[in-house]
Amino acid sequence: MNWTQLLSGKRLGMEEYAERKHERTDFQRDYDRLIFSSPFRRLQNKTQVFPLPGSVFVHNRLTHSLEVSCVGRSLGDSVAKGLMLKYPSESINFLEIGSIVSAACLAHDMGNPPFGHSGERAISAYFMEGNGKALEGRVIEEGGRWEDFLHFEGNANTMRLLTHRFIGRRKGGFALTYCTLASIIKYPYPSTLSTNGKFGFFQTEESTYRQIASELGLEERQGRYSRYPLVYLVEAADDICYQVMDIEDAHKLRILTGEETRELLLGFFEGERRAHVLDVMRLVDDTNEQIAYLRSSIVGSLVDECARVFLDHEEEIIEGGFNSSLIKEIREPVRNAYEACSVVAYRKIYCDREVLDIELAGYHIFSRLIDALIEAVMNPAHSYSRLLLQRIPEQYDTQAPSVYGKIQCILDYISGMTDVYALDLYRKVTGMSLPAI
């Protein structure tokens, strides 16, 4: 790979158009296009980890994505400065890296269904263990890729959401630049090559990703593509934010005590740096303010570390031979502290009763909705099916000719729902809720 080709400004679906001159760069326009989109706004009503807040504010998908975008911009800007120093004679617009990473970070969770990651697991369970299993033979017989449903993947669904031409929409979907799209795909291979349930694109978007990879010069080896280099920065920004912010949210919800949280976060510092952090913390008595200061200091340290790792391994990344994540290669004691946060998160946060309750509810709601909606698209002439299909927006192809396409239509509709909308539709479909008279 080479940076000149990697930083192409070509836009999906608009390849044949000569671009008008804009004050904003192509990648800044990507950012703005995402910010003003309906799917992005809907993230405000989608669970991140904890149930949507009542009296205590915790992160939702929207606030998480905005924070990841801020951290991604810092990472991109830092890496850009390092690359400009490393290649001073090259006329490559490295300064755009911050904008590309920032835009990709905004979009990285847009394909995730309601109820956090439990939504993904609920969809997969429906086809692996539930009533959806009965459709396997029909999908395979028609040439469809059953693995796309067995391991429903939010990252692949983001690719579909951003690039698919839904009914009535324009060619190229969001018509984003190839760079921004490539920066989102963490797993650049199909579900048939996945070893852990992770993959980057559905069967329907494989040709689109192949087109993007060809334009940007991403090498293919036996169906797997080299990762686009800026993916590492998007992934690192996400890793930094979710780990630190989940700890902060757990404190606000009193899952972790103030003392537990302070000690956990102070583990990122040692020596003179730790002494300085403690001195600053003594300037305020409010525990939330102390933890907010620790959080901001940690984010800064992790940004510096991840940018350093990227620059240290830049040639290996460009050659497609870097097989780790940036966060795994940071130095001690920061890495040890990050891993300690992971252990506490899995032991105390992700197993918290309210988090488990969301997962249990998600399984039940998704199973019932998918059951009812798939039954409707498979049997559109039935009386109840006709009524239910009227609830599905026209942009979704309920008349898709294949079983694969019909299933994908329903998953497009369901994954785009907010938590509140999914719960409301579930109550109406099951007769638990009726319009007020």
C-alpha positions as CSV (number, residue, x, y, z in Angstrom):
1,M,0.0,0.0,0.0
2,N,1.1,3.6,-0.5
3,W,-0.2,6.8,1.2
4,T,-0.9,8.6,-2.0
5,Q,-3.4,6.0,-3.1
6,L,-4.7,5.4,0.4
7,L,-5.8,9.0,0.8
8,S,-8.0,9.1,-2.3
9,G,-10.9,11.6,-2.2
10,K,-13.1,9.5,-4.6
11,R,-16.7,9.2,-3.4
12,L,-18.8,6.0,-3.7
13,G,-21.6,6.3,-6.2
14,M,-20.3,9.6,-7.5
15,E,-17.3,8.3,-9.4
16,E,-18.4,9.7,-12.7
17,Y,-19.2,13.2,-11.4
18,A,-16.6,16.0,-11.5
19,E,-16.6,17.4,-8.0
20,R,-17.5,21.1,-7.5
21,K,-15.2,23.2,-5.5
22,H,-16.1,23.4,-1.8
23,E,-14.6,25.3,1.1
24,R,-14.8,22.1,3.1
25,T,-12.6,19.1,2.2
26,D,-14.2,15.8,1.0
27,F,-13.6,14.3,4.4
28,Q,-15.0,17.2,6.3
29,R,-18.1,16.8,4.2
30,D,-18.3,13.2,5.2
31,Y,-18.3,14.2,8.8
32,D,-21.1,16.8,8.3
33,R,-23.2,14.4,6.2
34,L,-23.1,11.8,9.0
35,I,-23.9,14.3,11.8
36,F,-27.0,15.5,10.0
37,S,-28.3,12.0,9.1
38,S,-31.3,10.4,10.7
39,P,-29.5,7.1,11.5
40,F,-26.9,9.0,13.4
41,R,-29.5,11.0,15.4
42,R,-31.3,7.7,16.3
43,L,-28.2,6.6,18.2
44,Q,-29.3,8.9,21.1
45,N,-32.0,6.3,21.8
46,K,-29.8,3.2,21.6
47,T,-28.2,1.5,24.6
48,Q,-24.4,1.6,24.9
49,V,-24.0,-0.7,27.9
50,F,-26.4,0.5,30.6
51,P,-30.1,1.0,30.2
52,L,-31.1,4.4,28.9
53,P,-30.8,6.9,31.8
54,G,-33.4,8.0,34.2
55,S,-32.2,10.4,36.8
56,V,-28.5,9.5,36.2
57,F,-26.9,10.3,32.9
58,V,-24.8,7.5,31.3
59,H,-23.5,7.1,27.8
60,N,-25.8,6.1,24.9
61,R,-24.6,5.2,21.4
62,L,-24.7,8.9,20.3
63,T,-22.6,10.3,23.1
64,H,-20.2,7.4,22.8
65,S,-19.8,8.0,19.0
66,L,-19.2,11.7,19.5
67,E,-16.5,11.0,22.1
68,V,-14.9,8.4,20.0
69,S,-14.9,10.9,17.1
70,C,-13.1,13.5,19.2
71,V,-10.5,11.0,20.3
72,G,-10.1,9.8,16.8
73,R,-9.4,13.3,15.5
74,S,-6.7,13.7,18.1
75,L,-5.1,10.3,17.2
76,G,-5.3,11.2,13.5
77,D,-3.8,14.6,13.9
78,S,-0.9,13.2,16.0
79,V,-0.2,10.5,13.5
80,A,-0.4,13.0,10.6
81,K,2.3,15.2,12.3
82,G,4.5,12.1,12.8
83,L,4.1,11.0,9.1
84,M,4.9,14.6,7.9
85,L,8.2,14.5,9.8
86,K,9.0,10.9,8.6
87,Y,8.3,11.8,4.9
88,P,9.1,15.5,4.6
89,S,9.7,15.4,0.9
90,E,6.4,13.7,0.0
91,S,3.6,15.8,-1.3
92,I,0.9,13.7,0.5
93,N,-1.9,15.5,2.3
94,F,-1.4,13.8,5.7
95,L,-3.3,16.6,7.4
96,E,-6.6,15.1,6.2
97,I,-6.0,11.9,8.4
98,G,-7.6,13.6,11.4
99,S,-10.8,14.4,9.5
100,I,-11.0,10.9,7.9
101,V,-10.7,9.1,11.3
102,S,-13.1,11.5,13.0
103,A,-15.8,10.9,10.4
104,A,-15.3,7.1,10.5
105,C,-15.5,7.2,14.3
106,L,-18.9,9.0,14.0
107,A,-20.2,6.2,11.9
108,H,-18.6,3.1,13.5
109,D,-21.7,2.1,15.5
110,M,-24.5,3.2,13.2
111,G,-25.3,-0.3,12.1
112,N,-25.7,-1.6,15.7
113,P,-29.2,-2.8,16.6
114,P,-31.1,-1.7,19.7
115,F,-30.2,-2.9,23.2
116,G,-26.4,-2.7,22.8
117,H,-24.3,-5.7,21.8
118,S,-27.1,-7.9,23.3
119,G,-29.1,-7.0,20.2
120,E,-26.5,-8.5,18.0
121,R,-26.4,-11.7,20.1
122,A,-30.2,-11.9,20.1
123,I,-30.4,-11.7,16.3
124,S,-27.6,-14.4,16.0
125,A,-29.4,-16.6,18.5
126,Y,-32.7,-16.4,16.6
127,F,-31.0,-17.9,13.5
128,M,-28.7,-20.3,15.3
129,E,-31.0,-21.7,18.0
130,G,-34.5,-20.2,17.5
131,N,-37.2,-20.3,14.9
132,G,-35.0,-18.8,12.2
133,K,-33.0,-22.0,12.0
134,A,-35.8,-23.5,9.8
135,L,-34.9,-21.0,7.0
136,E,-31.3,-22.2,6.6
137,G,-32.0,-24.8,3.8
138,R,-34.0,-22.3,1.8
139,V,-31.3,-19.6,2.0
140,I,-28.5,-21.9,1.0
141,E,-30.5,-23.5,-1.8
142,E,-31.0,-20.1,-3.4
143,G,-27.2,-19.3,-3.1
144,G,-27.5,-17.0,0.0
145,R,-24.8,-16.8,2.6
146,W,-26.4,-18.3,5.8
147,E,-23.3,-17.3,7.9
148,D,-24.3,-13.6,7.5
149,F,-27.2,-14.3,9.8
150,L,-25.6,-16.8,12.2
151,H,-23.2,-14.2,13.4
152,F,-25.0,-10.9,12.9
153,E,-22.3,-8.3,12.9
154,G,-22.8,-4.6,13.6
155,N,-19.7,-3.6,11.7
156,A,-20.9,-5.3,8.5
157,N,-24.3,-3.8,9.0
158,T,-22.7,-0.3,9.2
159,M,-21.1,-1.0,5.8
160,R,-24.6,-1.9,4.4
161,L,-26.3,1.1,6.0
162,L,-23.8,3.5,4.5
163,T,-23.4,2.0,1.0
164,H,-26.7,0.2,0.1
165,R,-29.1,1.9,-2.2
166,F,-32.3,1.5,-0.3
167,I,-35.6,2.1,-2.2
168,G,-35.9,5.7,-3.2
169,R,-32.4,6.6,-2.1
170,R,-29.4,7.6,-4.2
171,K,-26.7,5.5,-5.7
172,G,-23.9,4.9,-3.2
173,G,-26.0,5.2,-0.1
174,F,-24.5,8.0,1.9
175,A,-22.0,8.6,-1.0
176,L,-19.1,8.8,1.4
177,T,-15.5,8.8,0.4
178,Y,-13.7,5.5,-0.1
179,C,-11.3,6.4,2.7
180,T,-14.0,7.0,5.3
181,L,-15.8,3.8,4.4
182,A,-12.6,1.7,4.5
183,S,-11.7,3.2,7.9
184,I,-14.8,1.7,9.4
185,I,-14.3,-1.9,8.3
186,K,-12.4,-3.6,11.1
187,Y,-12.7,-7.1,9.7
188,P,-12.1,-7.0,5.9
189,Y,-13.3,-10.4,5.0
190,P,-16.7,-12.2,4.5
191,S,-18.6,-14.2,7.2
192,T,-17.5,-17.5,5.5
193,L,-13.9,-16.8,6.5
194,S,-14.6,-15.7,10.1
195,T,-13.2,-17.7,12.9
196,N,-14.7,-15.7,15.8
197,G,-18.1,-14.5,14.4
198,K,-16.6,-11.1,13.3
199,F,-16.7,-10.0,9.6
200,G,-16.8,-6.8,7.6
201,F,-19.5,-7.1,5.0
202,F,-22.5,-9.1,4.0
203,Q,-22.8,-11.0,0.7
204,T,-24.7,-8.1,-0.8
205,E,-21.9,-5.6,-0.1
206,E,-18.9,-7.8,-1.0
207,S,-18.6,-6.3,-4.5
208,T,-18.8,-2.8,-3.0
209,Y,-15.9,-3.5,-0.6
210,R,-13.9,-5.1,-3.4
211,Q,-14.4,-1.9,-5.4
212,I,-13.2,0.2,-2.4
213,A,-10.2,-2.1,-1.8
214,S,-9.1,-2.0,-5.4
215,E,-9.3,1.9,-5.5
216,L,-7.3,2.2,-2.3
217,G,-4.8,-0.5,-3.1
218,L,-5.7,-3.0,-0.3
219,E,-4.1,-6.4,-1.0
220,E,-6.3,-9.5,-1.1
221,R,-5.0,-12.9,0.1
222,Q,-7.4,-15.8,-0.2
223,G,-10.5,-13.7,0.2
224,R,-9.1,-11.6,3.1
225,Y,-8.0,-8.0,2.5
226,S,-5.3,-6.1,4.2
227,R,-6.7,-3.7,6.8
228,Y,-6.9,-0.1,5.7
229,P,-4.3,1.6,7.9
230,L,-6.6,4.2,9.5
231,V,-8.9,1.4,10.8
232,Y,-6.3,0.9,13.5
233,L,-6.9,4.5,14.7
234,V,-10.7,4.2,14.6
235,E,-10.4,0.9,16.6
236,A,-8.0,2.5,19.1
237,A,-10.3,5.5,19.6
238,D,-13.2,3.1,20.3
239,D,-11.1,1.0,22.7
240,I,-10.0,4.1,24.6
241,C,-13.4,5.5,25.0
242,Y,-15.5,2.5,25.9
243,Q,-13.1,1.2,28.5
244,V,-12.6,4.4,30.4
245,M,-16.1,5.7,30.0
246,D,-17.7,2.4,31.2
247,I,-15.7,2.7,34.4
248,E,-16.9,6.3,34.9
249,D,-20.5,5.4,34.2
250,A,-20.2,2.5,36.7
251,H,-19.2,5.0,39.3
252,K,-22.1,7.3,38.6
253,L,-24.5,4.3,38.9
254,R,-22.8,3.2,42.2
255,I,-21.7,-0.1,40.8
256,L,-18.2,1.0,41.7
257,T,-17.3,3.1,44.8
258,G,-15.5,6.3,44.5
259,E,-12.4,4.8,46.1
260,E,-12.5,1.7,43.8
261,T,-12.8,4.0,40.8
262,R,-10.0,6.4,41.8
263,E,-7.5,3.5,42.6
264,L,-8.4,1.8,39.3
265,L,-7.8,5.0,37.3
266,L,-4.7,6.1,39.2
267,G,-3.1,2.8,38.0
268,F,-2.4,4.5,34.7
269,F,0.2,6.7,36.3
270,E,3.5,6.2,38.1
271,G,6.3,8.3,39.5
272,E,6.3,12.0,39.0
273,R,3.3,11.9,36.7
274,R,1.2,10.1,39.4
275,A,2.4,12.7,42.0
276,H,1.3,15.5,39.8
277,V,-2.1,13.9,39.1
278,L,-2.7,13.5,42.9
279,D,-1.7,17.1,43.5
280,V,-4.2,18.4,40.9
281,M,-6.9,16.1,42.4
282,R,-6.4,17.7,45.8
283,L,-7.5,21.0,44.4
284,V,-11.2,19.8,44.3
285,D,-13.2,17.9,46.8
286,D,-16.0,16.6,44.5
287,T,-15.4,13.0,43.7
288,N,-17.1,13.2,40.2
289,E,-14.7,16.1,39.3
290,Q,-11.7,14.1,40.5
291,I,-12.8,11.1,38.4
292,A,-13.5,13.4,35.4
293,Y,-10.0,14.8,35.7
294,L,-8.5,11.3,35.9
295,R,-10.5,10.2,32.8
296,S,-9.3,13.2,30.7
297,S,-5.7,12.6,31.8
298,I,-5.9,8.9,30.9
299,V,-7.5,9.6,27.5
300,G,-4.6,11.9,26.7
301,S,-2.0,9.3,27.8
302,L,-3.7,6.6,25.7
303,V,-3.9,8.8,22.6
304,D,-0.2,9.5,22.9
305,E,0.6,5.9,23.4
306,C,-1.5,4.6,20.5
307,A,-0.2,7.2,18.1
308,R,3.4,6.2,19.1
309,V,2.6,2.5,18.4
310,F,1.1,3.4,15.0
311,L,4.1,5.4,14.0
312,D,6.5,2.8,15.3
313,H,4.8,0.1,13.2
314,E,3.8,2.3,10.3
315,E,5.9,0.4,7.7
316,E,4.5,-3.0,8.9
317,I,0.9,-1.6,8.8
318,I,1.4,-0.3,5.2
319,E,2.8,-3.7,4.2
320,G,-0.3,-5.4,5.7
321,G,1.8,-7.4,8.2
322,F,0.7,-5.8,11.5
323,N,-1.6,-8.4,13.2
324,S,-2.4,-6.7,16.5
325,S,-4.4,-3.7,17.8
326,L,-2.7,-0.5,18.9
327,I,-4.1,-0.8,22.4
328,K,-2.4,-4.2,22.9
329,E,1.0,-2.8,22.1
330,I,1.1,0.2,24.5
331,R,3.7,0.2,27.2
332,E,3.5,-0.6,30.9
333,P,2.2,0.6,33.3
334,V,-0.5,2.0,31.0
335,R,-1.2,-1.4,29.4
336,N,-1.5,-3.1,32.8
337,A,-3.9,-0.5,34.1
338,Y,-6.0,-0.8,30.9
339,E,-6.2,-4.6,31.4
340,A,-7.1,-4.1,35.1
341,C,-10.0,-2.0,33.9
342,S,-11.1,-4.7,31.5
343,V,-11.1,-7.3,34.3
344,V,-13.2,-5.1,36.6
345,A,-15.6,-4.3,33.7
346,Y,-16.3,-7.9,32.9
347,R,-16.6,-9.0,36.5
348,K,-18.6,-6.1,37.9
349,I,-20.1,-4.0,35.1
350,Y,-21.1,-6.3,32.2
351,C,-22.5,-8.8,34.7
352,D,-24.5,-6.1,36.6
353,R,-28.2,-7.0,37.1
354,E,-29.5,-4.0,35.0
355,V,-27.2,-4.9,32.1
356,L,-28.3,-8.5,32.2
357,D,-31.9,-7.4,32.4
358,I,-31.5,-5.5,29.1
359,E,-29.9,-8.6,27.5
360,L,-32.8,-10.8,28.6
361,A,-35.4,-8.3,27.4
362,G,-33.6,-7.9,24.1
363,Y,-33.6,-11.6,23.4
364,H,-37.4,-11.8,24.0
365,I,-38.3,-8.6,22.1
366,F,-36.1,-9.5,19.1
367,S,-37.3,-13.0,18.8
368,R,-40.9,-12.0,18.8
369,L,-40.4,-9.1,16.3
370,I,-38.3,-11.1,13.9
371,D,-40.7,-14.0,14.1
372,A,-43.7,-11.8,13.3
373,L,-42.0,-9.7,10.6
374,I,-40.4,-12.6,8.8
375,E,-43.7,-14.5,8.8
376,A,-45.3,-11.4,7.2
377,V,-42.7,-11.1,4.4
378,M,-42.8,-14.8,3.7
379,N,-46.6,-14.8,3.5
380,P,-47.6,-11.3,2.4
381,A,-51.1,-12.4,1.2
382,H,-52.2,-13.3,4.8
383,S,-54.5,-10.9,6.4
384,Y,-52.3,-10.2,9.5
385,S,-49.3,-10.0,7.2
386,R,-50.8,-7.3,5.1
387,L,-51.5,-5.2,8.3
388,L,-48.0,-5.7,9.7
389,L,-46.2,-5.0,6.4
390,Q,-47.9,-1.6,6.3
391,R,-45.8,-0.7,9.4
392,I,-42.5,-1.2,7.5
393,P,-41.2,2.0,5.8
394,E,-41.1,2.0,2.0
395,Q,-37.4,2.1,1.8
396,Y,-37.1,-1.5,2.8
397,D,-37.7,-4.1,0.1
398,T,-40.4,-6.4,1.6
399,Q,-40.9,-7.9,-1.9
400,A,-37.3,-9.0,-2.3
401,P,-37.3,-12.1,-4.6
402,S,-35.0,-14.3,-2.4
403,V,-35.4,-15.6,1.2
404,Y,-32.0,-14.1,1.9
405,G,-33.2,-10.7,0.7
406,K,-36.5,-10.9,2.7
407,I,-34.5,-11.7,5.9
408,Q,-32.1,-8.9,5.2
409,C,-35.0,-6.5,4.7
410,I,-36.4,-7.3,8.2
411,L,-33.0,-7.0,9.8
412,D,-32.5,-3.6,8.1
413,Y,-35.7,-2.5,9.6
414,I,-35.1,-3.9,13.1
415,S,-31.4,-2.8,13.4
416,G,-32.4,0.7,12.5
417,M,-34.9,0.9,15.4
418,T,-34.2,2.7,18.7
419,D,-34.7,0.9,22.0
420,V,-37.9,2.8,22.6
421,Y,-39.3,2.1,19.1
422,A,-38.5,-1.6,19.3
423,L,-40.2,-1.9,22.7
424,D,-43.2,0.0,21.5
425,L,-43.6,-2.1,18.4
426,Y,-43.2,-5.3,20.4
427,R,-46.0,-4.2,22.8
428,K,-48.3,-3.5,19.9
429,V,-47.5,-6.7,17.9
430,T,-48.2,-8.8,21.0
431,G,-51.3,-6.8,22.0
432,M,-49.8,-5.6,25.2
433,S,-50.4,-2.0,24.2
434,L,-53.2,-0.3,22.4
435,P,-53.6,3.3,21.1
436,A,-55.4,5.6,23.6
437,I,-59.1,6.0,23.0
